[in-house]
Amino acid sequence: MTHKQRSVSGIATRKAGPLRTVAELLAIVLVVMLAKASLAEPFYVPSGSMEPTLLIGDELLAIKFSYGYGTASLPSFIDLPMSRRIFASVPKRGDVVVFRWPGDRTQVWVKRVIGLPGDRIGLRDGQVIINGVPVPLRPDGTGTMETESGARITARRFIEILPGGRSHPIFKLSADGPLDNMPEITVPSDHLFVMGDNRDDSADSRVPVREGGVGLLPMANLVGRVDMLVGSWDLAVRHQPIWTWPAGLRMSRFFKAVH
């Protein structure tokens, strides 16, 4: 090989280095996006509508293969028209689900599945009625409800026992609020009736989309099922000096199962 040939070869190698680095970075980004689209995606909880199950500042993991795949399964910053789901399955009653809000599909919300397709759902004095049978509520003391403004309110806590035996905690301040009574409706096919566990502070299927609620949720909007938290940080500490912020980490909620 001549000196000239060696020099040309060296230049080509030096140019290939940055190009290879860019290609590797693009490959990493592609792998991450594919994982977020097909396996799981983390989301941050900004409101108290799912207290006491989920707290403001929790970071949850939505498992995407639980209910199949559609355009709603794509990373949350990608908004495409709804599509039919492949490998689709119906959530179980009591599942905590992440979904694209029907009023604005760029927004991702989290609620609990209460009613399945064909169920008749009503509310009387704050108690859910499924297919004509009131859902049992067992008193469970009191808990602290946190609002988005940082205020803390003592609320009555109950254990709600859904048909099939699955149970979960809810918060209730009273039994005569604006969302505590609802005439019976039938959940259409391919839809769900979802509610927040904080029953006095949740815009869910009790509230029409035009009024800021969820209405009856199309299953095509499902992103995935919430099985666990990956972390949690008490946002109240953000008003304190920065060196105190690590104290806001709720270590007991890291990798905590969600039921």
Backbone as CSV, one residue per row, in Angstrom:
resi,resn,N_x,N_y,N_z,CA_x,CA_y,CA_z,C_x,C_y,C_z
1,MET,0.850,-1.198,0.000,0.000,0.000,0.000,0.881,1.242,0.000
2,THR,0.609,2.218,-0.859,1.427,3.427,-0.938,1.086,4.377,0.192
3,HIS,1.973,5.373,0.363,1.734,6.388,1.394,0.428,7.132,1.128
4,LYS,0.168,7.427,-0.153,-1.057,8.131,-0.523,-2.290,7.302,-0.181
5,GLN,-2.207,5.997,-0.469,-3.343,5.130,-0.165,-3.613,5.059,1.331
6,ARG,-2.505,4.988,2.107,-2.670,4.935,3.559,-3.317,6.210,4.072
7,SER,-2.924,7.367,3.506,-3.476,8.646,3.955,-4.964,8.724,3.667
8,VAL,-5.376,8.308,2.444,-6.791,8.325,2.096,-7.567,7.413,3.020
9,SER,-7.011,6.223,3.290,-7.675,5.276,4.185,-7.856,5.863,5.561
10,GLY,-6.843,6.582,6.068,-6.936,7.170,7.396,-8.010,8.223,7.483
11,ILE,-8.143,9.043,6.443,-9.178,10.070,6.427,-10.554,9.434,6.454
12,ALA,-10.748,8.370,5.672,-12.042,7.687,5.630,-12.411,7.125,6.996
13,THR,-11.436,6.593,7.706,-11.683,6.027,9.030,-12.095,7.102,10.022
14,ARG,-11.408,8.257,9.957,-11.733,9.331,10.878,-13.132,9.882,10.617
15,LYS,-13.563,9.918,9.341,-14.908,10.384,9.033,-15.965,9.380,9.491
16,ALA,-15.620,8.099,9.410,-16.594,7.075,9.788,-16.897,7.093,11.273
17,GLY,-15.932,7.554,12.099,-16.133,7.551,13.540,-17.357,8.336,13.974
18,PRO,-17.467,9.651,13.656,-18.643,10.434,14.045,-19.938,9.897,13.447
19,LEU,-19.877,9.425,12.190,-21.070,8.873,11.566,-21.558,7.630,12.298
20,ARG,-20.579,6.792,12.707,-20.948,5.593,13.442,-21.564,5.961,14.789
21,THR,-21.028,6.987,15.437,-21.565,7.429,16.725,-23.004,7.913,16.579
22,VAL,-23.254,8.693,15.519,-24.615,9.181,15.277,-25.556,8.010,15.018
23,ALA,-25.093,7.042,14.221,-25.921,5.873,13.924,-26.228,5.087,15.187
24,GLU,-25.230,4.958,16.069,-25.456,4.225,17.312,-26.450,4.959,18.202
25,LEU,-26.348,6.282,18.258,-27.290,7.056,19.060,-28.711,6.933,18.508
26,LEU,-28.831,6.993,17.188,-30.152,6.833,16.572,-30.720,5.446,16.855
27,ALA,-29.851,4.440,16.820,-30.299,3.079,17.116,-30.794,2.969,18.556
28,ILE,-30.090,3.621,19.474,-30.500,3.600,20.884,-31.860,4.274,21.045
29,VAL,-32.020,5.444,20.395,-33.303,6.155,20.466,-34.423,5.290,19.907
30,LEU,-34.158,4.606,18.790,-35.161,3.741,18.172,-35.549,2.595,19.098
31,VAL,-34.552,1.981,19.733,-34.825,0.885,20.652,-35.668,1.365,21.831
32,VAL,-35.340,2.553,22.379,-36.104,3.104,23.499,-37.544,3.373,23.079
33,MET,-37.718,3.961,21.889,-39.069,4.256,21.420,-39.874,2.978,21.186
34,LEU,-39.223,1.953,20.627,-39.912,0.687,20.419,-40.308,0.056,21.746
35,ALA,-39.410,0.164,22.736,-39.723,-0.390,24.055,-40.902,0.352,24.687
36,LYS,-40.902,1.687,24.544,-42.001,2.472,25.101,-43.306,2.184,24.392
37,ALA,-43.223,1.871,23.100,-44.430,1.597,22.334,-44.960,0.185,22.574
38,SER,-44.077,-0.759,22.874,-44.510,-2.156,22.930,-44.484,-2.771,24.325
39,LEU,-43.654,-2.258,25.218,-43.506,-2.898,26.526,-44.104,-2.060,27.652
40,ALA,-43.486,-0.947,27.969,-43.947,-0.149,29.101,-43.487,1.285,28.936
41,GLU,-44.219,2.196,29.582,-43.864,3.616,29.537,-44.161,4.234,30.896
42,PRO,-43.227,5.018,31.437,-43.477,5.664,32.727,-44.306,6.931,32.561
43,PHE,-45.138,7.198,33.549,-45.945,8.416,33.561,-45.931,8.991,34.977
44,TYR,-46.068,10.307,35.041,-46.051,11.032,36.301,-47.485,11.383,36.693
45,VAL,-47.809,11.282,37.980,-49.162,11.553,38.480,-49.224,13.006,38.983
46,PRO,-49.958,13.887,38.272,-49.986,15.299,38.666,-51.166,15.690,39.546
47,SER,-52.143,14.788,39.715,-53.350,15.155,40.460,-53.673,14.098,41.508
48,GLY,-54.645,14.448,42.364,-55.015,13.532,43.447,-56.255,12.717,43.157
49,SER,-56.655,12.578,41.892,-57.919,11.906,41.575,-57.905,10.412,41.882
50,MET,-56.704,9.817,42.016,-56.623,8.383,42.316,-56.141,8.119,43.748
51,GLU,-56.133,9.150,44.593,-55.796,8.898,45.998,-56.883,8.036,46.642
52,PRO,-56.551,7.163,47.577,-55.237,6.960,48.185,-54.331,5.965,47.452
53,THR,-54.805,5.391,46.332,-53.993,4.396,45.623,-52.762,5.026,45.009
54,LEU,-52.944,6.144,44.318,-51.838,6.879,43.699,-51.775,8.273,44.293
55,LEU,-50.579,8.720,44.631,-50.391,10.024,45.231,-49.816,11.002,44.212
56,ILE,-50.058,12.291,44.448,-49.441,13.317,43.617,-47.917,13.184,43.732
57,GLY,-47.247,13.087,42.609,-45.802,12.915,42.607,-45.344,11.493,42.388
58,ASP,-46.283,10.532,42.339,-45.926,9.150,42.013,-45.514,9.058,40.539
59,GLU,-44.603,8.151,40.256,-44.282,7.812,38.874,-44.654,6.351,38.667
60,LEU,-45.590,6.130,37.759,-46.106,4.788,37.539,-45.583,4.220,36.233
61,LEU,-45.754,2.922,36.068,-45.324,2.239,34.853,-46.542,1.602,34.202
62,ALA,-46.843,2.030,32.963,-47.961,1.467,32.208,-47.460,0.302,31.364
63,ILE,-47.976,-0.896,31.629,-47.593,-2.095,30.883,-48.457,-2.167,29.627
64,LYS,-47.842,-2.041,28.463,-48.608,-1.825,27.232,-49.133,-3.094,26.585
65,PHE,-48.508,-4.227,26.819,-48.975,-5.432,26.141,-50.189,-6.050,26.837
66,SER,-50.633,-5.444,27.926,-51.744,-6.019,28.692,-53.037,-6.088,27.893
67,TYR,-53.315,-5.075,27.074,-54.594,-5.007,26.373,-54.431,-4.943,24.851
68,GLY,-53.267,-5.255,24.340,-53.050,-5.176,22.908,-52.497,-3.823,22.492
69,TYR,-52.399,-3.634,21.182,-51.717,-2.451,20.658,-52.570,-1.715,19.632
70,GLY,-52.491,-0.389,19.710,-53.114,0.492,18.727,-52.309,1.766,18.671
71,THR,-52.820,2.781,17.997,-52.077,4.041,17.926,-51.939,4.694,19.304
72,ALA,-52.869,4.389,20.222,-52.747,4.935,21.580,-51.536,4.366,22.309
73,SER,-50.983,3.235,21.819,-49.826,2.611,22.470,-48.524,3.317,22.144
74,LEU,-48.525,4.170,21.123,-47.305,4.867,20.739,-46.871,5.805,21.865
75,PRO,-45.584,6.185,21.910,-45.140,7.143,22.932,-46.074,8.346,22.990
76,SER,-46.291,8.864,24.184,-47.368,9.817,24.423,-47.254,11.095,23.607
77,PHE,-46.056,11.439,23.121,-45.927,12.673,22.343,-46.351,12.478,20.882
78,ILE,-46.671,11.238,20.500,-47.134,10.957,19.142,-48.647,10.812,19.168
79,ASP,-49.346,11.670,18.417,-50.802,11.648,18.407,-51.289,11.341,17.002
80,LEU,-51.787,10.123,16.807,-52.348,9.703,15.530,-53.809,9.310,15.739
81,PRO,-54.626,9.323,14.673,-56.031,8.915,14.828,-56.136,7.507,15.410
82,MET,-57.242,7.274,16.121,-57.443,5.971,16.745,-57.481,4.866,15.686
83,SER,-56.951,3.718,16.074,-56.953,2.563,15.173,-57.528,1.357,15.916
84,ARG,-57.862,0.318,15.169,-58.260,-0.939,15.801,-57.043,-1.539,16.498
85,ARG,-57.306,-2.198,17.632,-56.214,-2.779,18.396,-55.934,-4.209,17.927
86,ILE,-54.671,-4.563,17.912,-54.291,-5.941,17.611,-53.922,-6.643,18.916
87,PHE,-54.128,-7.951,18.965,-53.929,-8.731,20.191,-54.742,-8.139,21.339
88,ALA,-55.928,-7.620,21.003,-56.723,-6.892,21.994,-57.317,-7.824,23.038
89,SER,-57.411,-7.326,24.264,-58.104,-8.029,25.342,-58.810,-6.998,26.208
90,VAL,-59.879,-7.430,26.870,-60.681,-6.533,27.701,-60.076,-6.467,29.101
91,PRO,-59.910,-5.272,29.658,-59.419,-5.174,31.039,-60.332,-5.913,32.015
92,LYS,-59.781,-6.254,33.149,-60.587,-6.844,34.213,-61.136,-5.736,35.090
93,ARG,-62.304,-5.996,35.658,-62.885,-5.023,36.569,-61.950,-4.824,37.762
94,GLY,-61.617,-3.576,38.051,-60.695,-3.267,39.127,-59.301,-2.898,38.648
95,ASP,-58.979,-3.147,37.370,-57.663,-2.759,36.846,-57.501,-1.243,36.900
96,VAL,-56.292,-0.814,37.202,-55.928,0.599,37.092,-55.311,0.788,35.704
97,VAL,-55.901,1.669,34.900,-55.497,1.787,33.503,-55.054,3.208,33.166
98,VAL,-54.101,3.279,32.250,-53.662,4.540,31.664,-54.279,4.625,30.271
99,PHE,-54.772,5.806,29.907,-55.443,5.960,28.618,-55.280,7.390,28.100
100,ARG,-55.516,7.542,26.829,-55.530,8.869,26.226,-56.920,9.471,26.446
101,TRP,-56.933,10.696,26.983,-58.204,11.347,27.278,-58.959,11.615,25.981
102,PRO,-60.233,11.199,25.886,-60.995,11.400,24.649,-61.120,12.860,24.239
103,GLY,-61.030,13.781,25.198,-61.145,15.201,24.859,-59.900,15.777,24.228
104,ASP,-58.754,15.169,24.433,-57.477,15.628,23.878,-56.497,14.470,23.988
105,ARG,-56.267,13.788,22.883,-55.492,12.546,22.916,-54.018,12.771,23.225
106,THR,-53.578,14.018,23.318,-52.203,14.258,23.751,-52.077,14.179,25.270
107,GLN,-53.224,14.172,25.962,-53.217,14.057,27.422,-53.413,12.597,27.818
108,VAL,-52.631,12.153,28.809,-52.717,10.775,29.290,-53.226,10.799,30.732
109,TRP,-54.305,10.050,30.991,-54.939,10.017,32.304,-54.867,8.612,32.882
110,VAL,-55.167,8.509,34.184,-55.190,7.209,34.847,-56.433,7.117,35.726
111,LYS,-57.177,6.010,35.623,-58.377,5.751,36.428,-58.484,4.250,36.673
112,ARG,-59.530,3.859,37.402,-59.786,2.443,37.688,-61.015,1.972,36.900
113,VAL,-60.925,0.769,36.339,-62.054,0.193,35.596,-63.096,-0.305,36.594
114,ILE,-64.313,0.239,36.465,-65.427,-0.166,37.323,-66.467,-0.941,36.530
115,GLY,-66.742,-0.504,35.302,-67.760,-1.143,34.486,-67.202,-1.652,33.176
116,LEU,-67.623,-2.868,32.788,-67.192,-3.505,31.544,-68.317,-3.431,30.512
117,PRO,-68.022,-3.711,29.244,-69.070,-3.672,28.223,-70.278,-4.522,28.616
118,GLY,-71.467,-3.924,28.508,-72.706,-4.619,28.856,-73.142,-4.412,30.289
119,ASP,-72.255,-3.925,31.176,-72.634,-3.668,32.573,-73.604,-2.496,32.669
120,ARG,-74.497,-2.584,33.647,-75.361,-1.462,33.992,-74.780,-0.804,35.238
121,ILE,-74.452,0.492,35.117,-73.772,1.208,36.200,-74.617,2.388,36.654
122,GLY,-74.791,2.513,37.971,-75.466,3.667,38.551,-74.806,4.039,39.861
123,LEU,-75.188,5.170,40.437,-74.695,5.578,41.753,-75.855,6.110,42.580
124,ARG,-75.851,5.749,43.866,-76.847,6.256,44.791,-76.144,6.606,46.099
125,ASP,-76.186,7.875,46.478,-75.551,8.360,47.707,-74.081,7.955,47.780
126,GLY,-73.405,8.007,46.645,-71.971,7.732,46.613,-71.609,6.273,46.469
127,GLN,-72.597,5.392,46.507,-72.333,3.956,46.382,-72.578,3.505,44.946
128,VAL,-71.601,2.803,44.385,-71.716,2.307,43.019,-72.670,1.115,42.985
129,ILE,-73.508,1.054,41.953,-74.425,-0.061,41.759,-74.109,-0.687,40.406
130,ILE,-73.749,-1.964,40.412,-73.385,-2.671,39.186,-74.403,-3.768,38.924
131,ASN,-75.073,-3.673,37.791,-76.087,-4.661,37.393,-77.143,-4.859,38.473
132,GLY,-77.536,-3.735,39.073,-78.607,-3.751,40.060,-78.178,-4.090,41.472
133,VAL,-76.901,-4.399,41.690,-76.414,-4.800,43.013,-75.462,-3.737,43.566
134,PRO,-75.747,-3.141,44.741,-74.832,-2.167,45.328,-73.471,-2.801,45.641
135,VAL,-72.419,-2.085,45.320,-71.063,-2.567,45.593,-70.764,-2.353,47.076
136,PRO,-70.369,-3.411,47.811,-70.114,-3.261,49.245,-68.988,-2.263,49.541
137,LEU,-69.191,-1.492,50.617,-68.186,-0.549,51.115,-67.929,-0.867,52.579
138,ARG,-66.666,-1.069,52.938,-66.311,-1.357,54.324,-65.520,-0.178,54.896
139,PRO,-65.996,0.444,55.978,-65.244,1.558,56.571,-63.817,1.146,56.920
140,ASP,-62.876,2.058,56.666,-61.464,1.756,56.897,-60.748,2.954,57.506
141,GLY,-61.418,3.610,58.450,-60.796,4.722,59.154,-60.756,5.988,58.305
142,THR,-59.706,6.775,58.499,-59.538,8.024,57.758,-58.145,8.075,57.140
143,GLY,-57.989,8.967,56.195,-56.694,9.180,55.562,-56.535,10.644,55.209
144,THR,-55.370,11.010,54.705,-55.085,12.390,54.344,-55.140,12.553,52.838
145,MET,-56.041,13.404,52.391,-56.191,13.714,50.979,-55.391,14.975,50.665
146,GLU,-54.549,14.914,49.636,-53.760,16.078,49.234,-54.335,16.663,47.957
147,THR,-54.537,17.986,47.943,-55.029,18.660,46.751,-53.852,19.145,45.906
148,GLU,-54.158,19.549,44.662,-53.108,20.036,43.773,-52.446,21.302,44.303
149,SER,-53.153,22.052,45.161,-52.582,23.275,45.735,-51.667,22.984,46.922
150,GLY,-51.609,21.718,47.339,-50.769,21.343,48.471,-51.517,21.239,49.782
151,ALA,-52.803,21.634,49.795,-53.596,21.528,51.026,-53.844,20.062,51.362
152,ARG,-53.956,19.773,52.654,-54.188,18.405,53.119,-55.498,18.363,53.893
153,ILE,-56.361,17.411,53.527,-57.705,17.305,54.083,-57.897,15.896,54.622
154,THR,-58.493,15.791,55.799,-58.815,14.475,56.347,-60.088,13.959,55.695
155,ALA,-60.014,12.753,55.152,-61.151,12.169,54.447,-61.441,10.778,54.985
156,ARG,-62.714,10.401,54.904,-63.070,9.040,55.283,-62.561,8.064,54.226
157,ARG,-62.072,6.950,54.696,-61.509,5.927,53.819,-62.405,4.681,53.889
158,PHE,-62.651,4.080,52.722,-63.452,2.860,52.642,-62.727,1.848,51.762
159,ILE,-63.054,0.582,51.965,-62.612,-0.478,51.061,-63.808,-0.859,50.205
160,GLU,-63.665,-0.683,48.901,-64.717,-1.030,47.949,-64.443,-2.430,47.410
161,ILE,-65.463,-3.290,47.457,-65.297,-4.694,47.046,-66.123,-4.922,45.780
162,LEU,-65.446,-5.042,44.651,-66.113,-5.178,43.358,-66.592,-6.612,43.140
163,PRO,-67.559,-6.801,42.221,-67.960,-8.165,41.870,-66.749,-8.984,41.424
164,GLY,-66.647,-10.188,41.929,-65.476,-11.006,41.659,-64.500,-11.020,42.820
165,GLY,-64.687,-10.069,43.789,-63.884,-10.100,45.001,-62.702,-9.156,45.048
166,ARG,-62.372,-8.477,43.941,-61.246,-7.539,43.993,-61.636,-6.322,44.822
167,SER,-60.718,-5.854,45.654,-61.015,-4.725,46.526,-59.913,-3.678,46.427
168,HIS,-60.256,-2.450,46.790,-59.308,-1.339,46.740,-59.827,-0.231,47.655
169,PRO,-58.948,0.652,48.121,-59.394,1.747,48.985,-59.919,2.919,48.171
170,ILE,-60.848,3.650,48.748,-61.320,4.897,48.152,-61.400,5.957,49.250
171,PHE,-61.415,7.222,48.835,-61.660,8.343,49.738,-63.067,8.879,49.478
172,LYS,-63.781,9.235,50.563,-65.084,9.882,50.453,-65.191,10.950,51.519
173,LEU,-65.597,12.169,51.090,-65.822,13.245,52.045,-67.280,13.266,52.505
174,SER,-68.194,12.956,51.579,-69.614,12.958,51.913,-70.341,12.025,50.953
175,ALA,-71.631,11.861,51.173,-72.433,10.991,50.315,-73.462,11.783,49.519
176,ASP,-73.362,13.117,49.538,-74.358,13.926,48.831,-73.702,14.971,47.936
177,GLY,-72.530,14.633,47.402,-71.851,15.538,46.492,-72.462,15.506,45.101
178,PRO,-72.001,16.396,44.210,-72.585,16.473,42.862,-72.357,15.227,42.013
179,LEU,-71.395,14.373,42.389,-71.106,13.171,41.606,-71.580,11.895,42.301
180,ASP,-72.351,12.035,43.382,-72.707,10.869,44.191,-73.982,10.164,43.746
181,ASN,-74.702,10.751,42.808,-75.919,10.114,42.308,-75.932,10.182,40.783
182,MET,-76.238,9.040,40.166,-76.253,8.967,38.711,-77.265,7.911,38.277
183,PRO,-78.149,8.241,37.331,-79.084,7.222,36.835,-78.320,6.080,36.182
184,GLU,-78.928,4.914,36.184,-78.281,3.741,35.606,-78.065,3.916,34.102
185,ILE,-76.865,3.564,33.645,-76.554,3.562,32.219,-75.954,2.198,31.874
186,THR,-76.009,1.842,30.599,-75.408,0.596,30.137,-74.141,0.913,29.369
187,VAL,-73.055,0.248,29.725,-71.774,0.477,29.064,-71.818,-0.169,27.678
188,PRO,-71.593,0.599,26.606,-71.638,0.027,25.257,-70.475,-0.932,25.006
189,SER,-70.586,-1.679,23.923,-69.477,-2.552,23.530,-68.246,-1.707,23.232
190,ASP,-67.085,-2.279,23.491,-65.801,-1.616,23.230,-65.615,-0.347,24.054
191,HIS,-66.308,-0.236,25.175,-66.152,0.914,26.067,-66.004,0.425,27.510
192,LEU,-65.560,1.335,28.380,-65.396,1.057,29.797,-65.971,2.207,30.618
193,PHE,-66.384,1.890,31.834,-66.764,2.916,32.806,-65.640,2.981,33.822
194,VAL,-64.972,4.138,33.910,-63.807,4.270,34.792,-64.083,5.337,35.844
195,MET,-63.456,5.155,37.018,-63.611,6.109,38.107,-62.276,6.296,38.805
196,GLY,-62.122,7.465,39.443,-60.980,7.689,40.307,-61.280,7.187,41.703
197,ASP,-60.266,6.762,42.430,-60.476,6.274,43.801,-60.795,7.414,44.761
198,ASN,-60.430,8.638,44.409,-60.798,9.811,45.188,-62.150,10.280,44.647
199,ARG,-63.223,9.741,45.190,-64.526,9.851,44.558,-65.101,11.266,44.535
200,ASP,-64.603,12.164,45.393,-65.123,13.529,45.403,-64.255,14.481,44.577
201,ASP,-63.197,13.973,43.978,-62.275,14.856,43.241,-61.747,14.134,42.008
202,SER,-62.663,13.621,41.198,-62.248,12.886,40.004,-63.226,13.139,38.864
203,ALA,-62.726,13.723,37.791,-63.520,13.890,36.571,-63.363,12.610,35.759
204,ASP,-64.339,11.720,35.873,-64.200,10.389,35.274,-65.418,10.074,34.415
205,SER,-65.836,8.808,34.357,-66.958,8.447,33.487,-68.289,9.002,33.986
206,ARG,-68.330,9.545,35.183,-69.538,10.197,35.666,-69.745,11.561,35.017
207,VAL,-68.675,12.075,34.408,-68.692,13.431,33.841,-68.480,13.348,32.332
208,PRO,-69.346,13.966,31.523,-69.162,13.926,30.067,-67.858,14.605,29.634
209,VAL,-67.362,14.203,28.478,-66.130,14.799,27.947,-66.290,16.299,27.763
210,ARG,-67.451,16.724,27.310,-67.667,18.156,27.046,-67.584,18.986,28.325
211,GLU,-67.724,18.332,29.491,-67.620,19.037,30.770,-66.286,18.764,31.457
212,GLY,-65.344,18.180,30.707,-64.012,17.949,31.251,-63.787,16.583,31.840
213,GLY,-64.762,15.680,31.703,-64.608,14.332,32.229,-64.176,13.349,31.155
214,VAL,-64.332,12.074,31.464,-63.929,11.003,30.548,-65.108,10.497,29.733
215,GLY,-66.317,10.536,30.322,-67.435,9.889,29.675,-67.185,8.386,29.615
216,LEU,-67.860,7.707,28.735,-67.626,6.279,28.552,-66.371,6.115,27.699
217,LEU,-65.375,5.440,28.249,-64.040,5.411,27.650,-63.953,4.377,26.531
218,PRO,-63.621,4.795,25.294,-63.382,3.811,24.225,-62.129,2.988,24.534
219,MET,-62.219,1.687,24.381,-61.057,0.846,24.669,-59.904,1.112,23.705
220,ALA,-60.208,1.712,22.549,-59.135,2.069,21.615,-58.193,3.102,22.215
221,ASN,-58.636,3.816,23.253,-57.797,4.844,23.882,-56.854,4.289,24.943
222,LEU,-56.954,2.992,25.238,-56.130,2.421,26.300,-54.645,2.445,25.934
223,VAL,-53.829,2.832,26.903,-52.369,2.787,26.762,-51.818,1.533,27.427
224,GLY,-52.285,1.228,28.638,-51.798,0.038,29.321,-52.318,-0.059,30.739
225,ARG,-51.884,-1.101,31.436,-52.302,-1.365,32.813,-51.189,-0.955,33.771
226,VAL,-51.597,-0.410,34.924,-50.632,-0.009,35.952,-50.468,-1.149,36.943
227,ASP,-49.272,-1.696,37.016,-48.986,-2.783,37.957,-48.110,-2.323,39.116
228,MET,-47.302,-1.283,38.882,-46.415,-0.850,39.964,-45.962,0.583,39.756
229,LEU,-45.436,1.149,40.844,-44.781,2.453,40.801,-43.282,2.244,40.635
230,VAL,-42.635,3.188,39.992,-41.178,3.116,39.893,-40.503,4.146,40.787
231,GLY,-41.270,5.100,41.305,-40.697,6.095,42.196,-41.783,7.026,42.695
232,SER,-41.416,7.931,43.595,-42.371,8.894,44.127,-41.614,10.017,44.828
233,TRP,-42.110,11.246,44.624,-41.481,12.417,45.246,-42.568,13.360,45.707
234,ASP,-42.537,13.737,46.973,-43.525,14.634,47.560,-43.289,16.045,47.033
235,LEU,-44.217,16.534,46.215,-44.032,17.832,45.578,-44.074,18.989,46.573
236,ALA,-44.570,18.757,47.768,-44.647,19.840,48.748,-43.265,20.406,49.080
237,VAL,-42.214,19.590,48.942,-40.883,20.058,49.318,-40.301,21.030,48.304
238,ARG,-40.936,21.173,47.131,-40.378,22.082,46.118,-40.455,23.538,46.556
239,HIS,-41.261,23.817,47.582,-41.358,25.171,48.119,-40.321,25.417,49.221
240,GLN,-39.527,24.417,49.534,-38.501,24.528,50.565,-37.129,24.703,49.913
241,PRO,-36.084,25.014,50.690,-34.740,25.148,50.109,-34.342,23.886,49.360
242,ILE,-33.578,24.061,48.283,-33.276,22.965,47.372,-32.537,21.826,48.071
243,TRP,-31.739,22.153,49.093,-30.984,21.074,49.748,-31.873,20.151,50.582
244,THR,-33.133,20.541,50.778,-34.055,19.662,51.513,-34.867,18.767,50.570
245,TRP,-34.736,18.970,49.264,-35.559,18.225,48.312,-35.395,16.710,48.394
246,PRO,-34.189,16.189,48.623,-34.088,14.721,48.720,-34.981,14.121,49.801
247,ALA,-35.330,14.914,50.807,-36.202,14.406,51.868,-37.604,14.113,51.344
248,GLY,-37.933,14.653,50.160,-39.250,14.421,49.583,-39.392,13.073,48.899
249,LEU,-38.295,12.352,48.732,-38.380,11.038,48.111,-39.146,10.072,49.022
250,ARG,-40.198,9.476,48.495,-40.977,8.521,49.277,-40.423,7.126,48.978
251,MET,-39.383,6.745,49.679,-38.687,5.497,49.373,-39.599,4.279,49.518
252,SER,-40.580,4.357,50.417,-41.460,3.202,50.627,-42.364,2.954,49.427
253,ARG,-42.463,3.929,48.519,-43.326,3.763,47.352,-42.540,3.358,46.106
254,PHE,-41.217,3.305,46.192,-40.414,2.871,45.047,-40.684,1.393,44.778
255,PHE,-41.025,1.070,43.533,-41.288,-0.305,43.103,-42.418,-0.953,43.914
256,LYS,-43.388,-0.123,44.292,-44.548,-0.593,45.042,-45.611,-1.104,44.073
257,ALA,-46.192,-2.265,44.368,-47.252,-2.820,43.526,-48.519,-1.979,43.633
258,VAL,-49.246,-1.882,42.541,-50.519,-1.141,42.503,-51.635,-2.156,42.314
259,HIS,-52.644,-2.080,43.211,-53.768,-3.020,43.145,-55.075,-2.265,42.918
